[in-house]
């Protein structure tokens, strides 16, 4: 073998450094590409429609048959809205697999859900306005320096007049829509409070900031403070904040000292699958899309650097777990163990940091901002009990 070239006789000696160099270059390219994509999603995310799937509907009496999918197979109730024509809405009960189809019974219906319709189906149940539930409301706007933020105002129902002076401000999440929280509106009405479903800067339908970048809860808190001023002008005397996902971070950002005194007293905060630690969230999202854990850590670090360089984002400012010692408002917290968007460990850490303030419900099997679907009656009861506890009834 002595006549063979040395590169063949000793391949590792000559090829290994070259291979390592190319591997390192490829690794860096993947990390940077992932980081730039992750930064863009972090900074800009808004959608026009509530998430769901389009499915053909088979109906026989009160039974609805749907093709099997992650959405139609989800636990708990789902909503369904025919597309052509859009004249109805139905709430469907628990799933039952029948061959290759999913059967669900109609538990509530407005309008007509015909056999053969092509329809939107979703675990968010509703995709319209409060009118989809038959609830009276008014379109309004919260005035901010950036412009008017669209909102829905649902006046107190009168069922519990002792809390008619209280407004629950409902805050959607990153890339979310107000309709995602309509599932909880009946429970909110039973508390006797008013509700204001708000939007914030850079969300769909709302004014944009000069750069058009989200700040993950920091500057968006100013839009919720503007909603508190709106409530004051509307005659409300007290408020409760109710945040979903990033909306939870916004609600907690409102509690920072720099925003005090508030236009109205904030008596409680309700958090549904809140984003509490954005560094952890970005890292976990990398793993979710299939990036190996060791690489996801590197991608997350670069995402943070890119986001900070482009927008000036201070990730420490929106680290609500680190801020836990400063909180002084009672809270109720729901988080699902199957949440693949915001790891449940974040909620575990916040609850452990402030057991004196936080009533924590760790929902087995709950997905991101879908813990209500696991047991709607229990969730609603917890919500109503919390508001009854933190908002004392007043006479007259």
VOZATOR-641994 format. One record per residue (C-alpha): chain; z, y negated, x negated. Coordinates in nm, 3 decimals, always signed. Layout:
+-------+---------+---------+---------+
| chain |      up |   north |    east |
+-------+---------+---------+---------+
|     A |       Z |       Y |       X |
...
+-------+---------+---------+---------+
//
This chain:
+-------+---------+---------+---------+
| chain |      up |   north |    east |
+-------+---------+---------+---------+
|     A |  +0.000 |  +0.000 |  +0.000 |
|     A |  +0.013 |  -0.228 |  -0.303 |
|     A |  -0.347 |  -0.337 |  -0.241 |
|     A |  -0.255 |  -0.490 |  +0.101 |
|     A |  -0.204 |  -0.866 |  +0.124 |
|     A |  +0.158 |  -0.975 |  +0.094 |
|     A |  +0.151 |  -1.127 |  +0.445 |
|     A |  +0.095 |  -0.777 |  +0.582 |
|     A |  +0.333 |  -0.600 |  +0.346 |
|     A |  +0.611 |  -0.856 |  +0.419 |
|     A |  +0.526 |  -1.009 |  +0.758 |
|     A |  +0.877 |  -1.138 |  +0.836 |
|     A |  +0.893 |  -1.325 |  +0.505 |
|     A |  +0.583 |  -1.536 |  +0.578 |
|     A |  +0.560 |  -1.547 |  +0.959 |
|     A |  +0.917 |  -1.600 |  +1.070 |
|     A |  +0.952 |  -1.970 |  +0.977 |
|     A |  +0.621 |  -2.047 |  +1.147 |
|     A |  +0.725 |  -1.860 |  +1.461 |
|     A |  +1.060 |  -2.034 |  +1.466 |
|     A |  +0.892 |  -2.371 |  +1.437 |
|     A |  +0.660 |  -2.304 |  +1.728 |
|     A |  +0.946 |  -2.159 |  +1.933 |
|     A |  +1.158 |  -2.467 |  +1.868 |
|     A |  +0.868 |  -2.693 |  +1.963 |
|     A |  +0.803 |  -2.497 |  +2.282 |
|     A |  +1.174 |  -2.502 |  +2.371 |
|     A |  +1.189 |  -2.879 |  +2.320 |
|     A |  +0.879 |  -2.924 |  +2.535 |
|     A |  +1.024 |  -2.721 |  +2.821 |
|     A |  +1.356 |  -2.906 |  +2.800 |
|     A |  +1.190 |  -3.249 |  +2.800 |
|     A |  +0.950 |  -3.160 |  +3.082 |
|     A |  +1.239 |  -3.029 |  +3.290 |
|     A |  +1.446 |  -3.337 |  +3.208 |
|     A |  +1.177 |  -3.585 |  +3.312 |
|     A |  +1.118 |  -3.397 |  +3.638 |
|     A |  +1.492 |  -3.372 |  +3.701 |
|     A |  +1.539 |  -3.742 |  +3.632 |
|     A |  +1.264 |  -3.836 |  +3.876 |
|     A |  +1.420 |  -3.622 |  +4.150 |
|     A |  +1.764 |  -3.767 |  +4.075 |
|     A |  +1.644 |  -4.127 |  +4.085 |
|     A |  +1.401 |  -4.107 |  +4.377 |
|     A |  +1.439 |  -3.870 |  +4.666 |
|     A |  +1.363 |  -3.937 |  +5.029 |
|     A |  +1.199 |  -3.734 |  +5.299 |
|     A |  +1.053 |  -3.829 |  +5.633 |
|     A |  +1.143 |  -3.510 |  +5.819 |
|     A |  +1.454 |  -3.304 |  +5.872 |
|     A |  +1.421 |  -2.973 |  +5.687 |
|     A |  +1.311 |  -2.673 |  +5.889 |
|     A |  +1.023 |  -2.429 |  +5.935 |
|     A |  +0.726 |  -2.427 |  +6.171 |
|     A |  +0.714 |  -2.102 |  +6.369 |
|     A |  +0.537 |  -1.953 |  +6.671 |
|     A |  +0.770 |  -1.895 |  +6.965 |
|     A |  +0.781 |  -1.590 |  +7.184 |
|     A |  +0.996 |  -1.632 |  +7.493 |
|     A |  +1.106 |  -1.388 |  +7.759 |
|     A |  +1.352 |  -1.540 |  +8.003 |
|     A |  +1.647 |  -1.670 |  +7.804 |
|     A |  +1.551 |  -1.478 |  +7.489 |
|     A |  +1.348 |  -1.639 |  +7.213 |
|     A |  +1.170 |  -1.430 |  +6.949 |
|     A |  +1.088 |  -1.582 |  +6.609 |
|     A |  +0.935 |  -1.448 |  +6.287 |
|     A |  +1.195 |  -1.362 |  +6.024 |
|     A |  +1.256 |  -1.626 |  +5.756 |
|     A |  +1.551 |  -1.766 |  +5.565 |
|     A |  +1.591 |  -2.034 |  +5.832 |
|     A |  +1.559 |  -1.815 |  +6.141 |
|     A |  +1.786 |  -1.550 |  +5.988 |
|     A |  +2.062 |  -1.798 |  +5.903 |
|     A |  +2.406 |  -1.748 |  +6.051 |
|     A |  +2.510 |  -1.952 |  +6.352 |
|     A |  +2.308 |  -2.165 |  +6.592 |
|     A |  +1.973 |  -2.322 |  +6.515 |
|     A |  +1.765 |  -2.580 |  +6.698 |
|     A |  +1.405 |  -2.552 |  +6.804 |
|     A |  +1.157 |  -2.821 |  +6.911 |
|     A |  +0.800 |  -2.750 |  +7.033 |
|     A |  +0.540 |  -2.954 |  +6.847 |
|     A |  +0.250 |  -2.971 |  +7.091 |
|     A |  +0.353 |  -3.124 |  +7.317 |
|     A |  +0.700 |  -3.230 |  +7.202 |
|     A |  +0.872 |  -3.228 |  +7.540 |
|     A |  +1.172 |  -3.009 |  +7.484 |
|     A |  +1.460 |  -2.907 |  +7.266 |
|     A |  +1.668 |  -2.591 |  +7.270 |
|     A |  +1.978 |  -2.471 |  +7.089 |
|     A |  +1.963 |  -2.101 |  +7.008 |
|     A |  +2.266 |  -1.877 |  +6.957 |
|     A |  +2.346 |  -1.614 |  +6.696 |
|     A |  +2.066 |  -1.407 |  +6.542 |
|     A |  +1.982 |  -1.048 |  +6.620 |
|     A |  +1.711 |  -0.867 |  +6.426 |
|     A |  +1.467 |  -0.676 |  +6.648 |
|     A |  +1.213 |  -0.492 |  +6.433 |
|     A |  +1.030 |  -0.759 |  +6.234 |
|     A |  +1.144 |  -1.041 |  +6.465 |
|     A |  +1.461 |  -1.242 |  +6.515 |
|     A |  +1.592 |  -1.272 |  +6.868 |
|     A |  +1.820 |  -1.555 |  +6.972 |
|     A |  +1.944 |  -1.653 |  +7.317 |
|     A |  +1.902 |  -2.006 |  +7.450 |
|     A |  +2.248 |  -2.164 |  +7.478 |
|     A |  +2.131 |  -2.513 |  +7.570 |
|     A |  +1.799 |  -2.666 |  +7.666 |
|     A |  +1.657 |  -3.009 |  +7.747 |
|     A |  +1.299 |  -3.020 |  +7.867 |
|     A |  +1.083 |  -2.711 |  +7.823 |
|     A |  +1.048 |  -2.462 |  +7.540 |
|     A |  +0.739 |  -2.264 |  +7.648 |
|     A |  +0.630 |  -1.918 |  +7.543 |
|     A |  +0.357 |  -1.938 |  +7.278 |
|     A |  +0.458 |  -2.282 |  +7.150 |
|     A |  +0.437 |  -2.375 |  +6.787 |
|     A |  +0.778 |  -2.520 |  +6.707 |
|     A |  +1.010 |  -2.665 |  +6.444 |
|     A |  +1.318 |  -2.446 |  +6.387 |
|     A |  +1.615 |  -2.551 |  +6.176 |
|     A |  +1.980 |  -2.492 |  +6.101 |
|     A |  +2.020 |  -2.870 |  +6.128 |
|     A |  +1.964 |  -2.812 |  +6.504 |
|     A |  +1.836 |  -3.164 |  +6.582 |
|     A |  +1.551 |  -3.368 |  +6.436 |
|     A |  +1.539 |  -3.670 |  +6.665 |
|     A |  +1.786 |  -3.934 |  +6.780 |
|     A |  +2.108 |  -3.902 |  +6.986 |
|     A |  +1.881 |  -3.904 |  +7.291 |
|     A |  +1.794 |  -3.544 |  +7.200 |
|     A |  +2.151 |  -3.458 |  +7.304 |
|     A |  +2.137 |  -3.676 |  +7.615 |
|     A |  +2.372 |  -3.929 |  +7.452 |
|     A |  +2.340 |  -4.302 |  +7.516 |
|     A |  +2.298 |  -4.504 |  +7.193 |
|     A |  +2.144 |  -4.820 |  +7.057 |
|     A |  +1.917 |  -4.883 |  +6.761 |
|     A |  +2.079 |  -5.142 |  +6.541 |
|     A |  +2.071 |  -5.260 |  +6.181 |
|     A |  +2.330 |  -5.325 |  +5.912 |
|     A |  +2.252 |  -5.649 |  +5.733 |
|     A |  +2.266 |  -5.633 |  +5.352 |
|     A |  +2.134 |  -5.855 |  +5.070 |
|     A |  +1.844 |  -5.608 |  +5.034 |
|     A |  +1.752 |  -5.624 |  +5.401 |
|     A |  +1.844 |  -5.457 |  +5.728 |
|     A |  +1.947 |  -5.091 |  +5.704 |
|     A |  +1.851 |  -4.901 |  +6.023 |
|     A |  +2.140 |  -4.740 |  +6.211 |
|     A |  +2.230 |  -4.573 |  +6.539 |
|     A |  +2.537 |  -4.695 |  +6.725 |
|     A |  +2.701 |  -4.462 |  +6.973 |
|     A |  +2.973 |  -4.653 |  +7.163 |
|     A |  +3.307 |  -4.486 |  +7.244 |
|     A |  +3.275 |  -4.239 |  +7.529 |
|     A |  +3.601 |  -4.331 |  +7.698 |
|     A |  +3.738 |  -3.974 |  +7.681 |
|     A |  +4.020 |  -4.096 |  +7.454 |
|     A |  +4.049 |  -4.472 |  +7.515 |
|     A |  +4.334 |  -4.504 |  +7.267 |
|     A |  +4.079 |  -4.479 |  +6.982 |
|     A |  +3.801 |  -4.694 |  +7.125 |
|     A |  +3.875 |  -4.955 |  +6.858 |
|     A |  +3.781 |  -4.707 |  +6.580 |
|     A |  +3.436 |  -4.651 |  +6.431 |
|     A |  +3.329 |  -4.340 |  +6.240 |
|     A |  +3.061 |  -4.434 |  +5.986 |
|     A |  +2.835 |  -4.133 |  +5.924 |
|     A |  +2.658 |  -4.130 |  +5.585 |
|     A |  +2.370 |  -3.891 |  +5.511 |
|     A |  +2.291 |  -3.751 |  +5.169 |
|     A |  +2.038 |  -3.765 |  +4.884 |
|     A |  +1.694 |  -3.742 |  +5.045 |
|     A |  +1.856 |  -3.680 |  +5.383 |
|     A |  +1.825 |  -3.823 |  +5.732 |
|     A |  +2.069 |  -3.939 |  +5.996 |
|     A |  +1.966 |  -3.658 |  +6.232 |
|     A |  +2.128 |  -3.397 |  +6.008 |
|     A |  +2.470 |  -3.498 |  +6.142 |
|     A |  +2.381 |  -3.496 |  +6.511 |
|     A |  +2.533 |  -3.146 |  +6.535 |
|     A |  +2.875 |  -3.307 |  +6.501 |
|     A |  +2.817 |  -3.589 |  +6.752 |
|     A |  +2.971 |  -3.410 |  +7.056 |
|     A |  +3.294 |  -3.355 |  +6.861 |
|     A |  +3.297 |  -3.718 |  +6.746 |
|     A |  +3.254 |  -3.832 |  +7.105 |
|     A |  +3.546 |  -3.621 |  +7.220 |
|     A |  +3.773 |  -3.811 |  +6.979 |
|     A |  +3.706 |  -4.130 |  +7.175 |
|     A |  +3.581 |  -4.319 |  +6.869 |
|     A |  +3.251 |  -4.497 |  +6.829 |
|     A |  +2.998 |  -4.375 |  +6.573 |
|     A |  +2.755 |  -4.552 |  +6.345 |
|     A |  +2.493 |  -4.331 |  +6.179 |
|     A |  +2.378 |  -4.541 |  +5.885 |
|     A |  +2.108 |  -4.540 |  +5.620 |
|     A |  +2.137 |  -4.679 |  +5.269 |
|     A |  +1.905 |  -4.838 |  +5.017 |
|     A |  +1.601 |  -4.638 |  +4.902 |
|     A |  +1.642 |  -4.381 |  +5.180 |
|     A |  +1.354 |  -4.319 |  +5.420 |
|     A |  +1.306 |  -4.617 |  +5.649 |
|     A |  +1.554 |  -4.837 |  +5.460 |
|     A |  +1.485 |  -5.130 |  +5.226 |
|     A |  +1.440 |  -5.049 |  +4.858 |
|     A |  +1.632 |  -5.187 |  +4.564 |
|     A |  +1.428 |  -5.380 |  +4.302 |
|     A |  +1.377 |  -5.068 |  +4.088 |
|     A |  +1.372 |  -4.826 |  +4.380 |
|     A |  +1.628 |  -4.603 |  +4.208 |
|     A |  +1.924 |  -4.429 |  +4.370 |
|     A |  +2.258 |  -4.482 |  +4.197 |
|     A |  +2.418 |  -4.159 |  +4.323 |
|     A |  +2.687 |  -4.333 |  +4.527 |
|     A |  +2.766 |  -4.643 |  +4.321 |
|     A |  +2.558 |  -4.930 |  +4.463 |
|     A |  +2.499 |  -4.744 |  +4.790 |
|     A |  +2.870 |  -4.801 |  +4.858 |
|     A |  +2.785 |  -5.169 |  +4.910 |
|     A |  +2.569 |  -5.070 |  +5.209 |
|     A |  +2.864 |  -4.887 |  +5.365 |
|     A |  +3.082 |  -5.194 |  +5.303 |
|     A |  +2.816 |  -5.390 |  +5.492 |
|     A |  +2.852 |  -5.134 |  +5.773 |
|     A |  +3.225 |  -5.211 |  +5.781 |
|     A |  +3.139 |  -5.579 |  +5.824 |
|     A |  +2.901 |  -5.479 |  +6.105 |
|     A |  +3.188 |  -5.289 |  +6.269 |
|     A |  +3.417 |  -5.588 |  +6.239 |
|     A |  +3.158 |  -5.814 |  +6.402 |
|     A |  +3.112 |  -5.554 |  +6.679 |
|     A |  +3.484 |  -5.572 |  +6.764 |
|     A |  +3.609 |  -5.255 |  +6.595 |
|     A |  +3.952 |  -5.269 |  +6.428 |
|     A |  +3.967 |  -4.942 |  +6.228 |
|     A |  +3.726 |  -4.707 |  +6.052 |
|     A |  +3.681 |  -4.350 |  +5.928 |
|     A |  +3.410 |  -4.257 |  +5.675 |
|     A |  +3.215 |  -3.932 |  +5.714 |
|     A |  +2.990 |  -3.838 |  +5.421 |
|     A |  +2.749 |  -3.550 |  +5.367 |
|     A |  +2.649 |  -3.439 |  +5.015 |
|     A |  +2.573 |  -3.762 |  +4.823 |
|     A |  +2.704 |  -3.944 |  +5.129 |
|     A |  +3.043 |  -3.802 |  +5.038 |
|     A |  +3.018 |  -3.959 |  +4.694 |
|     A |  +2.923 |  -4.289 |  +4.859 |
|     A |  +3.228 |  -4.268 |  +5.087 |
|     A |  +3.458 |  -4.206 |  +4.791 |
|     A |  +3.291 |  -4.485 |  +4.592 |
|     A |  +3.386 |  -4.724 |  +4.874 |
|     A |  +3.751 |  -4.646 |  +4.796 |
|     A |  +3.730 |  -4.798 |  +4.448 |
|     A |  +3.958 |  -5.092 |  +4.383 |
|     A |  +3.672 |  -5.338 |  +4.329 |
|     A |  +3.570 |  -5.305 |  +4.695 |
|     A |  +3.911 |  -5.402 |  +4.832 |
|     A |  +4.024 |  -5.554 |  +5.059 |
|     A |  +3.803 |  -5.389 |  +5.319 |
|     A |  +3.672 |  -5.571 |  +5.625 |
|     A |  +3.854 |  -5.304 |  +5.831 |
|     A |  +4.130 |  -5.056 |  +5.741 |
|     A |  +3.986 |  -4.718 |  +5.639 |
|     A |  +4.221 |  -4.460 |  +5.790 |
|     A |  +4.052 |  -4.140 |  +5.671 |
|     A |  +3.755 |  -3.985 |  +5.495 |
|     A |  +3.567 |  -3.671 |  +5.606 |
|     A |  +3.358 |  -3.492 |  +5.342 |
|     A |  +3.100 |  -3.221 |  +5.408 |
|     A |  +2.979 |  -3.049 |  +5.088 |
|     A |  +3.016 |  -3.369 |  +4.883 |
|     A |  +2.850 |  -3.430 |  +4.547 |
|     A |  +3.153 |  -3.505 |  +4.331 |
|     A |  +3.033 |  -3.445 |  +3.973 |
|     A |  +2.667 |  -3.527 |  +3.914 |
|     A |  +2.656 |  -3.380 |  +3.564 |
|     A |  +2.766 |  -3.045 |  +3.704 |
|     A |  +2.525 |  -3.080 |  +3.996 |
|     A |  +2.221 |  -3.143 |  +3.775 |
|     A |  +2.315 |  -2.853 |  +3.547 |
|     A |  +2.355 |  -2.614 |  +3.840 |
|     A |  +2.023 |  -2.724 |  +3.988 |
|     A |  +1.854 |  -2.622 |  +3.665 |
|     A |  +2.003 |  -2.274 |  +3.692 |
|     A |  +1.904 |  -2.261 |  +4.059 |
|     A |  +1.534 |  -2.305 |  +3.978 |
|     A |  +1.546 |  -2.029 |  +3.718 |
|     A |  +1.625 |  -2.210 |  +3.393 |
|     A |  +1.858 |  -1.999 |  +3.173 |
|     A |  +2.213 |  -2.137 |  +3.169 |
|     A |  +2.208 |  -2.233 |  +2.800 |
|     A |  +1.881 |  -2.425 |  +2.850 |
|     A |  +2.002 |  -2.583 |  +3.176 |
|     A |  +2.287 |  -2.745 |  +2.983 |
|     A |  +2.039 |  -2.905 |  +2.745 |
|     A |  +1.809 |  -3.014 |  +3.028 |
|     A |  +2.104 |  -3.169 |  +3.215 |
|     A |  +2.208 |  -3.372 |  +2.909 |
|     A |  +1.857 |  -3.509 |  +2.874 |
|     A |  +1.836 |  -3.581 |  +3.248 |
|     A |  +2.152 |  -3.788 |  +3.216 |
|     A |  +2.012 |  -3.979 |  +2.918 |
|     A |  +1.679 |  -4.047 |  +3.088 |
|     A |  +1.842 |  -4.155 |  +3.413 |
|     A |  +2.082 |  -4.385 |  +3.229 |
|     A |  +1.802 |  -4.534 |  +3.017 |
|     A |  +1.579 |  -4.599 |  +3.318 |
|     A |  +1.834 |  -4.721 |  +3.571 |
|     A |  +2.153 |  -4.800 |  +3.382 |
|     A |  +2.336 |  -4.530 |  +3.579 |
|     A |  +2.695 |  -4.476 |  +3.468 |
|     A |  +2.776 |  -4.113 |  +3.549 |
|     A |  +3.147 |  -4.175 |  +3.492 |
|     A |  +3.147 |  -4.425 |  +3.779 |
|     A |  +3.041 |  -4.157 |  +4.028 |
|     A |  +3.264 |  -3.881 |  +3.889 |
|     A |  +3.492 |  -3.850 |  +4.191 |
|     A |  +3.697 |  -3.565 |  +4.047 |
|     A |  +3.803 |  -3.788 |  +3.760 |
|     A |  +3.878 |  -4.061 |  +4.015 |
|     A |  +4.098 |  -3.833 |  +4.227 |
|     A |  +4.431 |  -3.983 |  +4.108 |
|     A |  +4.328 |  -4.323 |  +4.249 |
|     A |  +4.263 |  -4.206 |  +4.605 |
|     A |  +4.513 |  -4.312 |  +4.872 |
|     A |  +4.340 |  -4.221 |  +5.201 |
|     A |  +4.383 |  -3.890 |  +5.390 |
|     A |  +4.078 |  -3.665 |  +5.368 |
|     A |  +3.934 |  -3.350 |  +5.521 |
|     A |  +3.694 |  -3.153 |  +5.304 |
|     A |  +3.454 |  -2.874 |  +5.399 |
|     A |  +3.248 |  -2.679 |  +5.145 |
|     A |  +3.060 |  -2.350 |  +5.166 |
|     A |  +3.082 |  -2.069 |  +4.914 |
|     A |  +2.702 |  -2.016 |  +4.932 |
|     A |  +2.618 |  -2.378 |  +4.856 |
|     A |  +2.339 |  -2.366 |  +4.597 |
|     A |  +2.293 |  -2.745 |  +4.588 |
|     A |  +2.647 |  -2.862 |  +4.512 |
|     A |  +2.867 |  -2.591 |  +4.356 |
|     A |  +3.177 |  -2.516 |  +4.562 |
|     A |  +3.378 |  -2.536 |  +4.240 |
|     A |  +3.357 |  -2.915 |  +4.262 |
|     A |  +3.538 |  -2.914 |  +4.597 |
|     A |  +3.790 |  -2.664 |  +4.459 |
|     A |  +3.872 |  -2.902 |  +4.175 |
|     A |  +3.906 |  -3.209 |  +4.397 |
|     A |  +4.128 |  -3.026 |  +4.645 |
|     A |  +4.346 |  -2.893 |  +4.364 |
|     A |  +4.379 |  -3.243 |  +4.218 |
|     A |  +4.505 |  -3.401 |  +4.544 |
|     A |  +4.664 |  -3.141 |  +4.773 |
|     A |  +4.887 |  -3.421 |  +4.905 |
|     A |  +4.587 |  -3.601 |  +5.056 |
|     A |  +4.319 |  -3.341 |  +5.116 |
|     A |  +4.293 |  -3.086 |  +5.395 |
|     A |  +4.051 |  -2.834 |  +5.244 |
|     A |  +3.838 |  -2.582 |  +5.434 |
|     A |  +3.653 |  -2.347 |  +5.199 |
|     A |  +3.399 |  -2.181 |  +5.428 |
|     A |  +3.295 |  -1.829 |  +5.332 |
|     A |  +2.917 |  -1.791 |  +5.350 |
|     A |  +2.851 |  -2.157 |  +5.423 |
|     A |  +2.535 |  -2.314 |  +5.280 |
|     A |  +2.484 |  -2.676 |  +5.177 |
|     A |  +2.587 |  -2.910 |  +5.463 |
|     A |  +2.557 |  -2.615 |  +5.698 |
|     A |  +2.919 |  -2.501 |  +5.708 |
|     A |  +2.936 |  -2.622 |  +6.070 |
|     A |  +2.688 |  -2.348 |  +6.163 |
|     A |  +2.921 |  -2.069 |  +6.047 |
|     A |  +3.174 |  -2.147 |  +6.322 |
|     A |  +3.091 |  -2.464 |  +6.520 |
|     A |  +3.396 |  -2.444 |  +6.745 |
|     A |  +3.633 |  -2.415 |  +6.451 |
|     A |  +3.464 |  -2.696 |  +6.258 |
|     A |  +3.470 |  -2.925 |  +6.561 |
|     A |  +3.837 |  -2.847 |  +6.624 |
|     A |  +3.924 |  -2.929 |  +6.263 |
|     A |  +3.732 |  -3.257 |  +6.284 |
|     A |  +3.896 |  -3.359 |  +6.610 |
|     A |  +4.243 |  -3.264 |  +6.490 |
|     A |  +4.198 |  -3.464 |  +6.169 |
|     A |  +4.092 |  -3.779 |  +6.354 |
|     A |  +4.381 |  -3.738 |  +6.598 |
|     A |  +4.617 |  -3.715 |  +6.301 |
|     A |  +4.491 |  -4.013 |  +6.098 |
|     A |  +4.396 |  -4.246 |  +6.384 |
|     A |  +4.701 |  -4.307 |  +6.606 |
|     A |  +4.625 |  -4.392 |  +6.968 |
|     A |  +4.689 |  -4.748 |  +7.073 |
|     A |  +4.746 |  -4.882 |  +7.422 |
|     A |  +4.499 |  -5.091 |  +7.611 |
+-------+---------+---------+---------+
//
